[in-house]
Each structure stands twice: as structure tokens, then as C-alpha cells.
Amino acid sequence: MLRSVMRVSHSREIVELKEHKFEAKEGNFERNIPRWAAVPRAGRLAQAYEREEKLEKIKKYNYEVFIKPKINKLKGTKNLIISSGAAFGYVKEVIDELNLDIDILKIDMPYPLPLNQLKDLIKKYEKVLVIEETYPVIEEEIRSHNVYGKMTNDVHSIDEMTKERVLKALKNIGLYNGENIYKPIFTQNFEVKHRKPNLCPGCPHRDIFFAIKKVFRPKKSIYPSDIGCYTLGINQKAIDTVLCMGASVSMAHGFSIADKEKTVIATIGDSTFFHSGVAPLINAVYQKAKFILVILDNSTVAMTGRQATPERAVPGKVDLKKVAEGCGAEVMEYFYEPDINKTINFFKDVKKKFENVEVPLVVISRQFCVLDKEKAKENLKGIFATVDEEKCVACDVCTTQFVCPPMAYNERGKIEIDPLLCVGCGVCISGVCPTDAFIRRDK
């Protein structure tokens, strides 16, 4: 089990690799029924005893190979910090930069720990501070009257590790009483505007969310959604819930039973649907639930790597429409066009259809991703927009409901479009603005 943390997950670096010839190995399954098909009680019980023996061996290995050599190098100061993983890097830098005389022990493998040896070590120090992310795994194992950390409220329990937080923990237990050297100092006062994460300029998801809200009004609707780049529809207030992959379908099912006065319109990506949406859709059909599920099909895993989806990888073999129909749902398809009125009119048809069905209605919106090199060029119309300031009445529809990144107010209180961000989808010209202030840009 690998215990990852935010800063590691969000880091990347160029790595130079030596030439390596990959040679695939042939698998050779060796039949061992007691090992691979251990049925309770005798088989599983034997495995449990074997596991206990293995853990003791690993514990011994952990101490002899990883921990003992580091203990031997400790200076024997008054206090000790025990840390692991990325948190150790923060601790090491803080101790070096503050020039503190404190021993540091890095734990490479937090489980299983050689507790007897570690507890003997702890007795030699006045105070032992445990710095780890995320849950206090090490601290919980070695708790003692002189051990401090998350469980004693001396180390923060929520949010990621920083050097400033390490310094604060040192202050909390009296190992440092100086200044906060990590507090930023600005030479002049200035305010940095916060920018929310947003759907890309030209992203078709934006149009779908805009149309859904126009047709299915928020006060009479519930909008469950899912994990993907379309989650950023939250900026358009077109998303009410986000939990985990596939939960948009199961939560839509629950909401449709619990609040029958509202129309439930769930959104999910095509890759997310293939991954975790099929099973809850089958259950919803089986339980005779009634809601709308919009599958935002851009034929790529857009949020995490832009890999091909099953439908795109094996065209003609895996088909979203057939899968949804095979689950027992009613299905409608929309072949996306960068025309907001056409999209709104389609969802008006969806509303009419929904009135006459007794099972989940699946809407498949066939789109593209603006970051998809193969499809984006042919789908982006090259229609770039600007603003007729005389028509702009600062109604905020474009900035709060459509929310396209190139759109912002200028010093005259009028909307303008940043030409460096506009990708030329032309959707805003098709009817987003109530006063038709968006017009085509000649250059």
C-alpha cells in the first residue's frame, strides 16, 4: 500500500532514462488451491497464521535494513523528530534552515513497525514529535507520554504539510520560540485576484450545462454530477453534488425517490460511465427509478491523460447507446453543434420525452474535447468574438451563467473578450447574450 500525498501527486519532473530493452516474461500459473482458493474456515485460518509469521519477518527486516542504520547515525540530542515520506523533506529543511539541534529519524516503511525497538529509542528523549501525512499511522503505534503529533493536537490534522506548519508544531511543543521565517514579506501592497478552476474556452460541456439550466430551472431541479473535468460545471451552478465515480447515477436514483417534486438531471462523462456508471444505471432500471442521465461523450479521458475511451479505442465494438439500451434505459442522442439555441431546443425535446417515460432517460451528447488534437480542429469553427459595448448592459449572464474564461469586465464596466484566450468556437455569438452584444471579430 502506497500512502500518497497531495504535493507528490501534483508534482512532475523530467527524468533521463538509460536505454532499456523491455523483455516481456511469460506467465506460468502454478495450481495451488489452498493458496489461491482458500475457503473458510480451515483454508483462511491457515493463511491468517501465515500472515502473522510474514508480518513478524517484515517487521524484523524493517528494523535491521531501514531503521537501525539510521538510529546508529543519530547524534543523541535532547529531542527527536520522527517523520516519513514527503513530510520528512519539510522537516529536514526546517531543521537545517533554523539551525536546530534536534535528531531526525526517517521511517521508510510505516507498517509493520518494530515497536519494541522504537519504544526503547523514545525513552532516551525528552520530547518526540511525529510529523507525517496524512493520518497519524506512526504516532498511533508509538504513543507515549513524551510523543507529540496530530493526536495531541500539536500538528495540524487537515490540509497538506508545509514548512510553516512544521515550524508551528515545533513552537507548540516548545522546541522553537523564534520568528516565523516562512511568512511572506511584500515590498508593496497589492491584491491578487483569485481565479477559479474553469472549463476550457470552447468546451462543449459549458453549453450543455447552460442549456440544462435554461430548460430545467434550478428551483425545480436537482443536478447530481460526477468526477471529471465536467465537474467544473460547478462554476455555472449546474452541479449540486459530487462524491465519487458513478455516484451521479446512484445519487440521481436516490434523489428521484426522495424528492419527487423535482426533476433530477445527472451528468457524467463517457469514460466515467464506462468505469463506474453502468452498474448503478442497471440498478436504477431494476428499481424503476425515473431521472435524466446526461452522458457527456467527448471520446477521451479528458481530465487525467486524454487516453482513448473504450468506444473510441474499439469503434463498432463498444457503443454507449447500445450499452445504455442494454441496461434497459430510454436513450436520446444529441450530435453537438456550437449553437446554443440548438442545444437549448434539444433539451426542450428531452423534457417532453421525459414526461412520457417510466425508466431512466439517458441523453448521450456526442461532443469533442478542445484539447483533443485529432478532433478539435475540425469542430472549432474559427469564429472569433468581440463585444459591441453599446449593446452590453452588464447583465452578468456571460460571467455567471455561461462563464467562459476569455470574458471579463474592462475598466469601462463592459464585457470584453481576451483574444489570447478565445479559441474561436463562436458559441457566444449564437445567442448566449440577451442583448446580442457578442459580434464576430473580423481579424
C-alpha positions in Angstrom: 0.0 0.0 0.0 1.5 3.3 -1.1 0.5 6.3 1.1 0.5 9.2 -1.4 0.0 12.9 -0.5 -1.2 15.9 -2.5 2.2 17.5 -3.2 3.6 14.3 -4.5 0.6 13.6 -6.6 0.7 17.1 -8.1 4.5 17.1 -8.9 6.3 16.2 -12.0 9.9 16.3 -13.2 11.8 15.5 -16.4 13.7 12.2 -15.9 16.5 10.9 -18.0 16.4 7.2 -18.5 19.2 4.9 -19.7 18.4 2.8 -22.7 16.4 -0.1 -21.6 15.2 -3.1 -23.6 11.9 -4.4 -22.2 11.5 -8.2 -22.4 8.1 -9.5 -21.5 8.1 -12.6 -19.3 5.8 -15.5 -20.0 3.3 -16.1 -17.2 3.1 -19.6 -15.8 0.2 -20.3 -13.4 1.0 -23.0 -10.9 -2.1 -24.6 -9.4 -2.2 -24.2 -5.6 -5.8 -24.5 -4.5 -5.2 -24.0 -0.7 -3.3 -20.7 -1.5 -5.5 -19.1 -4.2 -8.9 -20.6 -3.3 -8.8 -20.8 0.5 -12.3 -21.4 1.6 -13.3 -20.7 5.2 -12.6 -22.0 7.8 -9.6 -24.2 7.5 -8.0 -22.6 4.4 -8.4 -19.0 5.5 -7.3 -19.8 9.1 -4.1 -21.3 7.8 -3.5 -18.1 5.7 -4.1 -15.9 8.8 -1.4 -17.7 10.8 1.0 -17.5 7.7 0.3 -13.7 7.5 1.2 -13.3 11.2 4.5 -15.0 10.6 5.2 -12.9 7.5 4.5 -9.7 9.4 7.0 -10.6 12.1 9.6 -11.3 9.4 8.9 -8.0 7.6 9.0 -6.1 11.0 12.4 -7.5 11.7 13.6 -6.7 8.1 12.2 -3.1 8.5 14.3 -2.6 11.6 17.5 -4.3 10.5 17.7 -2.8 7.0 15.9 0.5 7.2 15.7 1.8 10.7 18.7 0.5 12.7 21.3 2.1 10.4 19.6 5.5 10.8 19.4 5.1 14.6 23.1 4.4 14.7 23.8 7.8 13.0 21.7 9.9 15.4 23.6 12.3 17.5 21.8 11.7 20.7 20.3 15.2 21.2 17.7 16.1 23.8 14.7 15.9 21.4 13.7 13.8 18.4 11.5 14.2 15.3 10.2 11.1 13.6 8.9 11.6 10.1 8.2 9.7 6.9 7.6 10.3 3.2 7.3 13.8 1.7 6.8 15.2 5.2 10.5 14.3 6.0 11.7 16.7 3.3 9.8 19.6 5.0 11.2 18.6 8.4 14.8 18.4 7.2 14.7 21.8 5.5 13.1 23.5 8.6 15.7 22.0 11.0 18.6 23.0 8.7 17.2 26.5 8.0 16.5 27.2 11.7 19.8 25.5 12.7 18.1 23.5 15.4 19.9 20.7 17.3 17.3 18.0 17.0 17.7 14.4 15.9 15.6 13.3 12.9 14.6 9.7 12.2 13.1 9.0 8.8 10.8 6.0 8.7 10.7 4.5 5.2 8.1 1.8 5.8 5.5 2.9 8.4 4.0 -0.6 8.7 4.7 -3.0 10.2 6.8 -1.1 12.7 9.3 -2.7 15.2 7.6 -1.3 18.2 9.8 -2.6 21.0 12.9 -1.1 19.5 11.2 2.2 18.7 9.7 2.5 22.2 13.2 1.9 23.7 14.5 4.7 21.5 11.7 7.1 22.5 12.6 6.7 26.2 16.0 8.3 25.6 14.5 11.6 24.5 12.6 14.3 26.4 10.2 15.1 23.6 9.4 13.2 20.4 7.5 15.0 17.6 5.9 12.9 14.9 5.4 14.6 11.5 3.6 12.6 8.9 0.9 12.8 6.2 -2.0 12.2 6.2 -3.3 10.0 9.0 -1.2 9.5 12.2 -0.2 6.0 11.4 3.2 6.1 13.1 2.1 8.2 16.0 -0.8 5.9 16.8 1.6 2.9 17.0 4.3 4.6 19.2 2.1 6.7 21.5 3.7 7.6 24.8 3.7 10.4 27.4 6.5 12.2 25.6 5.2 11.7 22.0 3.5 14.6 20.3 1.7 15.0 17.0 -1.7 15.0 15.4 -3.3 13.0 18.2 -2.1 15.6 20.8 -3.3 18.5 18.6 0.2 19.8 18.2 0.4 19.0 14.4 -2.4 20.0 12.0 -4.8 17.2 11.1 -6.4 18.7 7.9 -4.8 20.0 4.7 -1.3 19.4 3.4 2.1 19.8 5.0 4.1 23.0 4.7 7.3 24.2 6.3 5.3 26.8 8.1 3.2 24.1 9.7 6.3 22.1 10.8 7.6 25.3 12.4 4.2 25.8 14.2 4.3 22.3 15.5 7.8 22.9 16.9 6.5 26.1 18.6 3.5 24.2 20.0 5.7 21.8 22.0 8.4 24.4 22.9 11.2 23.3 20.6 11.4 26.7 18.8 10.4 30.2 20.0 11.8 32.4 17.3 10.2 34.2 14.4 8.2 32.7 11.6 10.8 32.9 8.8 8.4 31.5 6.2 5.9 34.3 6.4 5.9 36.1 3.1 7.0 39.7 3.1 5.7 42.0 0.3 7.6 45.2 -0.6 4.3 46.8 -1.6 0.6 46.3 -1.1 -1.2 44.7 -3.9 -4.2 42.4 -4.4 -4.1 39.3 -6.5 -7.4 38.4 -7.9 -8.5 34.8 -7.3 -9.2 32.7 -10.4 -11.5 29.6 -10.1 -10.6 26.5 -11.9 -12.7 26.6 -15.1 -13.8 24.7 -18.1 -11.5 25.4 -21.1 -12.5 28.1 -23.6 -14.7 26.4 -26.2 -15.5 23.4 -24.1 -18.9 21.9 -25.2 -19.7 20.9 -21.6 -20.3 24.6 -20.9 -23.0 24.8 -23.5 -24.7 21.6 -22.2 -24.8 22.9 -18.6 -26.0 26.3 -19.8 -28.9 24.6 -21.7 -29.8 22.3 -18.9 -30.2 25.2 -16.5 -32.3 27.1 -19.1 -34.7 24.2 -19.6 -34.6 22.6 -16.1 -34.7 25.6 -13.8 -32.6 25.2 -10.5 -35.6 25.7 -8.1 -37.4 22.8 -9.7 -34.4 20.5 -10.4 -31.5 18.7 -8.8 -28.2 18.4 -10.6 -26.0 15.4 -9.3 -22.7 15.2 -11.1 -19.5 13.1 -11.1 -15.7 13.1 -11.2 -14.2 14.6 -14.3 -13.3 17.9 -16.0 -17.1 18.5 -16.3 -17.1 18.8 -12.5 -16.1 22.4 -13.2 -19.7 23.0 -14.3 -19.9 23.9 -10.6 -18.9 27.4 -11.6 -22.1 27.6 -13.6 -24.0 26.4 -10.6 -25.1 23.5 -12.7 -23.9 20.9 -10.2 -25.4 20.2 -6.8 -23.4 17.1 -5.7 -20.0 15.5 -6.4 -19.0 12.4 -4.5 -17.1 9.6 -6.4 -17.0 7.9 -9.8 -20.5 6.7 -10.7 -22.2 8.4 -7.8 -24.0 10.8 -10.1 -26.2 7.9 -11.2 -26.8 6.3 -7.9 -27.5 9.7 -6.2 -29.8 10.6 -9.0 -31.7 7.4 -8.3 -31.9 8.3 -4.6 -33.0 11.9 -5.2 -35.7 10.8 -7.6 -37.3 8.7 -4.9 -36.7 11.2 -2.0 -37.8 14.4 -3.8 -40.5 13.6 -6.3 -41.4 17.3 -6.8 -38.1 18.0 -8.6 -36.7 16.8 -11.9 -33.3 15.1 -11.4 -30.7 15.7 -14.2 -27.4 13.9 -13.6 -24.2 14.5 -15.6 -21.4 12.0 -16.2 -18.5 11.7 -18.6 -18.3 8.8 -21.1 -15.2 7.3 -19.6 -16.6 7.7 -16.1 -19.8 6.0 -17.2 -17.9 3.0 -18.6 -15.8 2.9 -15.5 -18.5 3.1 -12.8 -21.8 4.2 -14.2 -23.2 1.1 -15.8 -23.9 -0.9 -12.5 -25.9 1.9 -10.8 -27.9 2.5 -14.1 -28.8 -1.2 -14.2 -30.0 -0.9 -10.5 -32.0 2.2 -11.3 -33.8 0.5 -14.2 -34.3 -2.6 -11.9 -35.8 -0.4 -9.2 -37.9 1.6 -11.7 -36.3 4.9 -10.9 -37.1 8.0 -13.1 -34.5 10.6 -13.8 -32.4 12.0 -16.6 -28.7 11.0 -17.1 -26.7 13.1 -19.5 -23.5 11.4 -20.7 -21.1 14.0 -21.9 -19.3 12.0 -24.6 -16.1 13.6 -25.8 -14.5 10.3 -26.6 -11.4 10.9 -24.4 -10.4 10.7 -20.8 -10.1 14.4 -20.8 -9.2 15.1 -17.1 -6.4 12.6 -16.5 -4.3 11.9 -19.5 -6.6 12.1 -22.6 -6.5 8.4 -23.2 -8.9 6.8 -25.7 -12.2 5.6 -24.2 -13.4 2.0 -24.9 -15.8 3.3 -27.6 -13.1 5.2 -29.4 -10.4 2.5 -29.0 -12.6 -0.2 -30.5 -15.2 1.6 -32.7 -18.2 -0.5 -33.5 -17.4 -3.0 -30.8 -18.3 -0.9 -27.7 -21.2 1.6 -28.1 -22.5 3.9 -25.4 -26.0 3.9 -26.9 -26.2 0.1 -27.0 -24.8 -0.2 -23.5 -27.4 2.2 -22.1 -30.2 0.5 -24.0 -28.8 -2.9 -22.8 -29.2 -1.6 -19.3 -32.9 -1.0 -20.0 -32.9 2.8 -20.2 -34.5 5.0 -22.8 -31.9 6.8 -24.9 -31.7 10.0 -26.8 -28.6 11.3 -28.8 -27.5 14.8 -29.4 -24.8 15.5 -32.0 -23.4 18.7 -30.6 -23.2 21.9 -32.6 -21.7 25.2 -31.4 -25.1 26.8 -31.4 -26.6 27.5 -28.0 -30.2 27.7 -29.3 -30.0 24.3 -31.0 -28.7 22.8 -27.7 -31.5 24.5 -25.7 -34.1 23.3 -28.2 -32.8 19.7 -27.9 -33.1 19.8 -24.1 -36.7 21.0 -24.5 -37.3 17.8 -26.5 -35.6 15.9 -23.7 -38.1 17.4 -21.2 -41.1 16.4 -23.4 -39.7 12.9 -23.8 -39.1 12.6 -20.0 -42.8 13.2 -19.3 -43.7 10.0 -21.1 -41.1 7.5 -19.8 -41.1 5.4 -16.7 -37.4 4.5 -16.6 -34.2 6.5 -16.5 -33.8 8.6 -19.7 -30.2 8.6 -20.9 -29.1 11.5 -23.0 -25.8 11.0 -24.9 -24.3 14.3 -26.0 -21.7 13.5 -28.8 -19.1 16.2 -28.5 -15.4 16.8 -28.7 -12.6 18.0 -26.4 -10.8 21.2 -27.2 -7.6 19.6 -26.1 -8.1 16.6 -28.5 -5.6 17.2 -31.3 -7.5 14.8 -33.7 -11.0 16.2 -33.3 -10.7 19.8 -32.1 -9.6 21.4 -35.3 -12.5 20.1 -37.4 -15.0 21.1 -34.7 -13.8 24.6 -33.8 -15.4 26.9 -36.4 -12.8 29.6 -36.2 -15.5 32.2 -35.4 -13.8 34.7 -33.0 -15.9 37.1 -31.0 -15.7 40.6 -29.7 -18.2 42.9 -27.9 -20.4 45.7 -29.1 -20.1 47.8 -25.9 -23.2 49.9 -26.8 -25.3 46.7 -26.5 -23.6 45.4 -23.4 -25.8 46.1 -20.3 -23.5 44.3 -17.8 -26.3 41.7 -17.0 -23.7 39.1 -15.9 -25.2 36.3 -17.9 -21.9 35.6 -19.7 -19.8 35.8 -16.5 -22.1 34.0 -14.0 -24.1 31.6 -16.2 -22.0 30.8 -19.3 -18.7 31.5 -17.5 -16.2 31.4 -20.5 -12.6 32.3 -19.4 -11.9 35.0 -22.1 -14.9 37.1 -20.9 -14.2 39.8 -18.2 -15.2 43.3 -17.4 -12.9 46.1 -18.5 -12.3 49.5 -16.8 -15.5 50.9 -18.5 -17.7 48.3 -16.9 -18.3 46.5 -20.1 -17.5 42.9 -21.1 -14.6 42.3 -23.3 -13.1 39.1 -24.8 -9.4 38.4 -24.3 -8.2 37.4 -27.9 -5.4 35.3 -26.5 -7.8 33.0 -24.7 -10.7 32.8 -27.3 -10.4 29.6 -29.3 -13.0 30.6 -32.0 -15.9 28.3 -31.1 -18.4 31.0 -31.9 -21.0 29.8 -29.4 -21.4 33.2 -27.6 -22.5 34.8 -30.9 -25.2 32.2 -31.3 -27.4 33.5 -28.6 -25.8 33.5 -25.1 -26.2 37.2 -24.6 -29.7 38.5 -24.0 -28.9 41.8 -25.9 -26.8 40.2 -28.6 -23.7 42.1 -27.6 -21.3 39.5 -28.9 -20.4 40.0 -32.5 -18.0 38.4 -34.9 -14.4 39.8 -34.9 -13.1 40.5 -38.4 -9.4 39.9 -37.6 
